[in-house]
């Protein structure tokens, strides 16, 4: 069963890919029509509901052009015997789209009306696409929908009010919202239009979190219902729902009466448009939705101008392709973000003819701008926004976010002040121009330059940064390269951070293991010491008692030896107890400069160490520290003993220094010798209890272990550096500030 399920899943995946291949192969609308669909601002000023092509020429011309495009490959199919069974009513389809778009534009401002109209017009684009690439398959889908809705009086495969999505997924593998989204992304339609095409059947509570918050999807959902209801009667409940939607998401306040009147006018336009599109046997007059142009009187002039325009366009495109090729060839995988900025600055400098420019991009993982400046020389670097007053809140400003992504804007006083002040000297005096670099709707960086007039591509003097600009592909590629470099920089930084965290975890793990081992040994030593003390006391006492009764000198000497060994064992037990249960450390201020000179003299004299073999150096920046003076004295004595023992048989030299470490806020007492040193393995175990590097039988291996416990009890630390044959340096690092935990 599991194998059958897997085979079915693989078959469905193959079916989906085949449908997507057909959709990708579908020829897009003509360039002028596609440009209008991409840029709803060209529908402005938005025309209210009308009853004829002369009253709303752009909208009616758009509907006619779309209808002609969708019928382009189906004219021959109408002559087949099964034409009645597979006919798609394209007129009714696009009339419904126009009605939905007009309903959606009822309660929004003029700046949004064109985009909302396109959202409604194209919301069922996926149905048109599936019907074009799979006419028979989609006819079967709709027949199932009609049968499920118990409707038998329609010969058309397109019927409003029937949700075919489930049948589409079951019979074709893809539903029309998915197909429409695929087509919208391929045609580079706006984000809002793409979302309405994709999500117009998704309930409001199930919309993705990343969906545009302007409510366009919800408005189109209501408008679709209103357009379906126009075939019957628009009831008051639907009107009230529309008033509520526009009050929440629209830009103006509509009354129920105003909205009902608007919908009645939309119904009238839909009826007139349906009749106009259907026409009669004669070809109806076409409406030109393109911007008005002067009509030459001579046909030959028209041809020559068209050829010249095509030649100029081809030259611009060729120049853009070369710039894209050169830029792509200069980028390698793994480039730093500032390196990509440098290559982008070169490419844009050549494209726009800039003598000096700055390309910058914002890091995603840190409050930084990385930049590259070109001119007399190339400068690359990083700007920390958090240190420049305001941090990320100062970039980009709201005006920068609203810029056209292919349009240069002159920067006026006060705009992007920190960037301007940073690069003004590099760019020179004169008007500053800024070009934003965006990835989708997200501004990721920009270009700064200084020149008297607006930068224009040398190969296209009429390139004004319009939506059809030939600069767009190059700018899009540069933006994508910056996004990729930014992501790779974030990944690299994250990888470095993870490596540092792992290193610290390993070090902490070793410290924890060592601390647990020391605690275990300390507990064992404490127990052993307590158990040994009483037997040793008995042995020593009995031996001394027997010595008073001994008859011969040999017996007394033997008993004296027992007493001495018992005392030695007792001292070892005391050392074990001191290691296991160190005295409670006091936390007192210590003047290292005064304390060290006095203490070293006392320790050397007590050990009969010649003063000439030991030098003391105290730096002027040595701070006062906090700790227990008695424990610190004993620790220094242990270090001097170890140093002296390591130098036996050689020219002994012990150097004791005191200095401050500002980075760690501590004072340091350093003891160095020129003895035999330690190998890395020995150094790693030097502070383990009961480990000794000296000759067997001479050391107990508790010296450095006790030093570490004494110093750590005062919030200090011990560090060792050693080179075999060159000597050893041991540092006692003591806090120069009183920790909050110590009061």
N, C-alpha and C positions, 0 to 999 in steps of 0.2 A: 504493500500500500504506500509505503514511504517512497519507493522508487517511482510509482505511478504519479504521486504528487509532485515529485521533483521533475519528472518528464513533462508534466502539464505546465509547471512553472516555467521551464525552459522554453517550451513551445510558445507560451504567452509572451515571454520576453522577446523571442524572435519575431512574433507577429507585431509587437509594438515597434520594434526597430524597423520593420518593413514599412509600417505606416509612416513613421518619421522620415524614412528615406523618400517616400512619395511626397510628403509635405515639403521636404527640403528641395525637391525637384520642381515644385510648382512655381511657374513663372510669376514674379511679382507684378503688381500693377505698373503702368508706365511711370517713368521717373517723376514727371510733374505731379501726377496723382499721388504717388508715394510721398513726395516732399510735402504735399498738403496734409496728408495723414500724420506725418511726423511733427508738424508744426501748426498746432491749432490756432496760433496767433494770426495766421493768414486768413482765418475766417472772420476776423474783426473788420468793421463793426458787425456784431452778430445780428442777423436778420430775424425779426419776429415771424410767427406763423403767417404764411401767405397762401394764396390760392392760384398762383401762376408763376411761371419761370421768370418773368420780368421783375417780379416783386422780391424774389430771393434767388438771384441768378447763381451765386456761389453754391448754395446748398443744393439747389435742384440740379445744377451741373455736376456736382459731386456725386449725387445719387445716380444720375444717368451714366457717369463714367464708371462707377463701381458696377452698375448693372451690366454695362457692356463688357467689362473685364471678366465678370463671372460667367457670362454667356459665351465668351469667345471660343471655348473649346467644346461647347455642347450643341452648337448649331447643327452639326451633322447627325448627332444622336437623335434629334427629333424625328428623323426620317426612318428610324429603325422600327420594326414591328412592335417592340416592347417599349416604345417611347412613352406611351401613356402610363406605363407602370413605373417608369424611372424618371419622369419629368419633375424638375425642381422649379417651383414658381419663384424665379429670381425677383420679379417685380414686387410680389407680396413680401418677400424676404427683406428687401432694402427699404420698402415703404414702412415696414414694422421698425427697422432700425432708425429711420428718420424720425418716426413718431416717438420712439424711446428717447432719442437724443434731445428732441424738443421738450419732452416732458422733464428730462433731467436738468435742462437749462432754465426751467421756469423760475426758480427761486434763488439763483446765484448771481453774483456780480458779473459785470461785462467782462472782466479779466478772466473769469473761470468758465464763462458760457461756452466758448469755442471748444475747450477741452472736454467739458461734460457732454457736449453734443457728440463729439467723436467717441467718447466712452459708450454712449448709448447706441450710436450708429454701428459700432464695430463689436458690440458685446457678444454677438453670436457668430463672430468671424470663423470660429472653429467649425461650425456647421457648414458654412459655405466652402471652407477648405476641404472637409471630408467629402462633401457632395461633389466637388470637382474632381478630386483624385480617385474617389471610389464611388461612382454614381450608382451602380447596381447595389453595392453593399449598403450604401446609405438609404437607398429606396427600401431595402429589406428592414433596416433599422426603424424607419418611420412606419412601415406597415405594422411592425410589432407594437410600436407606440400607439398607433391608431386603434389596433385591435384591443390593446390593453385598456384604452380609454372608451371602448365600446362605441367607436365612431366608424361608420361604414359608408358615409355619403360623400367622402372626399377622395379624389383621384390624385391629389397633390401629395408629394412626399414631404413637404414642409408645411407644418401646421402649428400655429402659435398656441401656447398654453399647454403643450404636451412636453414633459421632461423626458427626453430621449437618452439622458446620460447613462442610465443603467443598461439600456439596450445597446448603446454605442460601445460601452466597455465589454459587454458580453459577446457581441458579434464582430466588432472591429478591433478590440483590444485597447482602444483609446477613446476617451470621451471628448466632446467638442470643447470644453474649457481647456483641457490639456493641449489639444490640437491648436486652439486659438492662441494659447500662450506661446507655443513653439513658433507659430507664424509671426506673432507680435515681436518676439525677441529677435527673430531673423530679420524682420523689417526695421528694427531699431525704433519701434514706437515708444512713446513716453512711458515712464514708469506707471503713472496713474492709469493710462489707457490699458496697459498690459495687465495691471491688477484687476481692472473691471472685467476684462475678457476672461481672466483666469478664475476669478472668485465670485462672479455674479450669481452663482447658485449656492454659495457657501453661507450658512446662517451667520448672523453677526457675532454670536458668542464663540463661533469656531474660526473666525478670521485669524490669520497669523499675527503674532505680536509686531512683526516688522511691517505690517500693512500701513499704508499712508493714513495718518490720523485725520485727514480732512473730510472723511465720510463719503468720498466719491463712490465707493463700492455700494454703500447702503442706499445712496440716492439712485444709482442705476438699477438696483434691485427693485426699488419702488417704481421707478419709471417704466421698467419692463412690464410689471403688473398693470400699470395704468395703460400702457399701449395695447396690451392684450384685451383689457376691458373696453377699449374704445370700439371694438367690434360689437359690443353689446350695449351696456349702459354703465357709465362711470357713477358708482353709488357714492353716497355721502361719506361712508366709512373710509373708502379709498382716498377721497379728497382730504379727510381729516388726517389720515396717515401721512399724506404728502406734506401738509402744513407742518406737522410735527417734525418730519425729517428735515425740511428746509429751515425750521426754527433752530434745530440742533446743529446742522452741518452747513447750512447755506449762508449767504452773505446779506440777505435781505429778509424782511418780514412780509409774508403773504397772508392774506385773509382767505378763508374758504371760498368766498365768492370770486376773488381774483384768480385763484388756482383753477376753480371749476370753469371759469370763462376761458382761461388759457388752454385747458384741455379740450374744450369745445372747438377752439380755433385750430388746435393741433389735429383734431379729427377731420376738420374740413380740409386742411392741407393734405392730410394723408389720402383722403378720397381724391382730391384733385391731382396729386402726384401720381397715384396709382393709374389714373386715367391717362395722364400725360406720358408716363413711362410705357404703358401698354400700347398706346397710340392706335393707329389704324394701319391699313395696308401701306400708307405713305410713311416715309421716314420722318419722324417729328424733328422739328428744329432743335439743334444742339445748343447748349448753353456753355460758354467758355468760362471756366472758373479761374483761369489764369489772370494775373495782373494785366490790366489794359495796356496795350502797346500800339504804337502808331502803325498803321497798315500801309506798306509801300504800294505805290501804284504800279510798279513794274514787277512782274513775276520773277524775272531774271535777277533783279536786285535781291529779292527774297532768298533765292537759292544761294547767291553769292554770300549774303550776310549769314545765312545758316551754316554754310561751309566754313566761313571764317570763324564763326563762333565755335563750331566743332573743333577746328584746328587749335584755337586758343585753349579750349577746354582740354584737349588731348595733351597740349604742351604743359599745362598746369599739372595734369595728372601724372605725366611722365616725370616732371621735376619733383613732385611729391613722392613718387615711387622711388626715385633715386635717393632722396633725402631719407626715406624710411629704410632703404637698403643700407645706406652708409651708417645710419644710427644703429640699426640692428646688428650690423657687423662689428660695431665698436663695443657692444655690451657682451660680457661673458657671465656665465653663471657664477654666483657667489660674489659679485661686485658689491662693494660698500655703497650705501645710499649716496654719499657725497661724490663717489666716483661716477655713478649714474647721473647725478646732477651736473657734473663736469661735461660728460658726453652730450647731455641734453643742451647745455649752454652752447657747445660748439655747433650742434645741429641747428638750433634755433637762430644762432648768430648768422650762420650761412643762409638760412631760409629767409630771414627777415632783413638781412644786411645790417646787423647790429655790430657796432664797434666794441661796445662793452655791455655786458649783461650779467645778471645774477639769477641763477636758478636755485630755488630752495624747496625743501620738502620737510614735512613734519614727521618725526618718529612716532610710531604707534605705541611703543612700550615705555617711552620716557618723555618728559616735557622738554624735548630738544627740537631744534631746527637744524638740519644738515644742509649745507649750501656749497655751491661752487661759483666763483666769480671769474669771468673771462674778460680780457682786455689786453693791456700790455703784458700781463702775466696771468697765470691761472692760480687762484687761491681756493683751497678747499678747507672746510672747517665745520665746527659745531657751535650752535648758540644755545645756551641753557635758558629757556624762557622763564623758569622759576626764579632766576637771579636778575630778571630784567623788569621787575615791577608788574605784578598782575598775572604772571604765568600764562597758561593756555587761554585764559579768558580774554586776552588781548589779541588773539589771532585764531582764525581769521575774523575780522569784524563783520557785522551784518551786511554791510555793503558789498564786501568781497564775496560773501556767500551767494548773493543774488546776481553776480556778474555772469554774462554769457561766457561759456567756457572757451569760445574761440575769439572773443572780442577784447582788444586792448582798451583799457580805460586809463585816462589821465588821473594821476593821484594828486588830490588837492591837499592843502595844508592840514596837518593833523591826522591824515590817513596813514596807517601802518607806520607810526612814528618810529618804533624801535628798529624796523628794517631799514627805513630811509636813513636814519642817523648812522646806522652801522655801515651802509654801503654808499653813502652820498659821495665821499671822497673818491671812491673807486669809480663810480659812474660819471662823476663830473657835474658841472652846473647846467641847469636847464630843466625843462618840464620832464617829470618822471612818468613813465607809463608802466602799467601792470597788466599782466596776462595770467589769469588763474588757470591752474592745472587741476582737473577734476577727474575722478573715477566714478562714473554714474552721477549721483547727486552729492557725493562727498568731495569737498575741496581737500586736496592733499598737498598742495604747494602752489608755486607760481613763478613768474618771470618778471624781473625788474630791469628796466633800461632807461636811458636818458637820451632824448633827442627832441628836435624842434617840432616834428610832426608825428602823427600816428604811424607806427611801424606797419609796413605792407610788404607782402611777399614780392620779391623782385620779379618773379615769373608771372605775377598776376596783380597788376596795378589796380584792378577793380575788385580785388579781394578785400572786402570790408569787414571780414569776420562774421558774415551772415551765416545762417543755418546751413547753406549749401557750400560753405567755404571749403576750398581744396586743402586748407591747412588742417582740417579736422582729423584725417587719418594719422598724420604725423603727431599731432597733439595727443590723440588717443593712445598711440603706441608709446609715447614718452610717459604718459600717465600710467599706463600698464607696467612699464619698466620700473617706474618709481614705486608703485605698489608692490611689485615683486621684490625689489631690493629692500623695501621697508619691512616686508614680511620676513625675508631672509635675515635681516639685521635683528629683528625681534626674536627669531628662532635661535640665532647665534648667541644673543645676549641671554636668552632663557637657558640655552645649553651651558653657557659659562656659569650662570647662577646655580644651575643644578649640580655642575661639577664641584663648585665651591661648597654647596650644601652637603654633597656627598663626602667631600674631604673633611668637613667639620664633623659630620656624623661619625665617620670612621675614627677621627681623633677622639671624639667624645666617647665612642664605644670603647676604645682602648683605655681611656681614662676611667670609665666606669668599671671595666673589667679589672683594671689595676687596683682601683679603690676597693672593690669588693674582695679581691685577693688579699690586700693589705688588712682589711677589716677582719677577714677570716683568720689570717695569721695572728693578728693582734689578739683576737679572742682566744685562739689556741695558746699563744704565749702567756696571756693572763692566767688562763686555767693551769698551765704547766707550772708557772711561777708560784702560784698559791699552793699547788700540790707539793712542790719541791722544798719550799721554805721550812716546813716542820721537820722533814727527815734530815735536812742539812743542819738544822739547829741541834737536833739530837746527836748527830754524828760528831759535830764540833764539841758539844758539851761532854759527851762520853770520852772523847779522845783527850780532852784537857784533864778530866778526872783521872783517867788511867795514867796520864803522864806523871801525876804526883805520886803514884805508887810504883812507877817503873824502877827496876833495880839496876839496870845497865844503861850506859850512854846510848847504846845502839837502839834500845827500846824507846828511850825518850826522843831520839831523832826521828824514829819512824812515826811516833805519835805527833810530833811537831809537823811532819809532812802532811799527815792526815788533816790537821787543823788548818794548815795553809790552803790545801786544796778545797776544803770545805768553805773557807772564806772566799776563794776564787769562784767557786760555784755559786756562792751567795751573791757575789757581785754580778755574775751573769744573770742570776734570777732578778736582781734589782734592775738591770738593764732591760730585761724582757718586760718587767712591769712598767718601766718608764716609757718604753715604746708602745706598749698596749694601752696604757692609761696615762698619757702625757699630762703634765700639770695644766690647770686652767690658765689660759693666756690672759694677761692684762692688755689693755689697749690704751697705751700712753703715748704722748708726743715725745719723739726722740730727736735731738739735734745731732744729726749724723756727723757733722764736721767736728764737733767737740767730742762726741762719744767715740768715734773711730780711733783717733790718735791715742787717747788714754787707754782704750781697751786693748789695742794691738800691743802696746808696750807691756801691759800687765800679762797678757797671754804669752808673749815671747819669753818674758822673764820666768814665768812659771814653768815653761817647758825647756828652759836652758837653751833656747835657740839663739845663735849669735845675731845681734841686731843688724849686722852688715849684710846678712843674707836675705833680708826682707825690706822692701821699700813700700812706703805709703804715699798715695797720691789722692788728693781731695779736690775735686773741681769746684770752681766758684759758684756754679749753678746747682750745687747739691742741695736739695730741699730738706726740710724737716719731715720726718716720717712718723707713722703710728705703728706701735707694736709693743711687745714685752721686752724690756731691756735685758732681763736675766736670760730669757730663752735665746735672744739674739746673740748675747755673749757666748753662750754655750754652743750655738750653731757655728759662730765664727771660729771658736776653738776647735770644733770637729773638722772644719775645712782646713785649718792650718795644720792639724795633725795629719790629715790625709795628704796634703800637699808635701809636707816634709817626708812622710813615709814613701811617697812616690819618687823622691829624688835621692834616695840613699845611694851612695857610691858614685854620685855625679857632682858637678859643680852646682850646688843648690841655689836656687833663686826664686823667691816668692814675692809676687807683686800684689799689693792690695790697693784697690781704687774705690772711690765713692763718687758718684755723679747722679745727675737727674735725667729722667726720660719723660719729656713733655707729652709725647704721643700717648703713653700709657699712664701718665700722671702718677709716677712712682719715683722713689729713690732706689739706687742700685748700689749694693756692696759687692765688689768683684774680687775674687781670689784666684790668681793665676800662678801656675808653676811651670817649670821647664823640665818636668819629669818624663817618664816613659809614655804618657798618654794612654788612650784607650781606643780599642777597635770599635766600630759601630755596634757590634753585637754586645760588647761589654758595656758601652755607653747606654744602650737601650735598657739594660738591667741594673744600672749603677745604683738606682734608688730603691731597688727591690730589697725587702728585708731578708737578712741571712745570706745575701750574696756578697762575696768579697773577691776583689781582683788581686789581693795580696797573696803572699806565700801561704800554703796550707798550714793551719794551726795557729796563725798569728793574728787573725782578724775574726771578729764575730759577724761582720756584715750588717751591722745595725747603724753605723755612723750616719751615712747620707739618708737612710730611711728615717732616722729620728730627726735629722735636720729638716727634712721635708715636712714632717708632721708638725714640728714646732713652728715653722714659718707659715704653713697653711692655716694653723690655728689663729694666726693674726692677720688673715686675709691677704697674705703674701704668696709668692711663688718662687720656685727654684728652677734654674735653667743650667744646662751643662753643654759645653762645647769642648771637643777634644780631638786631637790629631795624633795618631800613633807616632811616637818618637819626637813630637814637638811640644807636648805638654797638655794641660787641661785648664779650662777656665770654668769656674762655678760662680753663678750670679744669684744673690739673694735680692729679690725685687719686693720692696715694701711700699704700701700705699702712702701717698703724700696727702691724701684727703681722707677725712673720717667718713666712712660709708654711712648711709642713712640707717642701716640696720644696727649700727653701733651707737645710735643716738647722737 
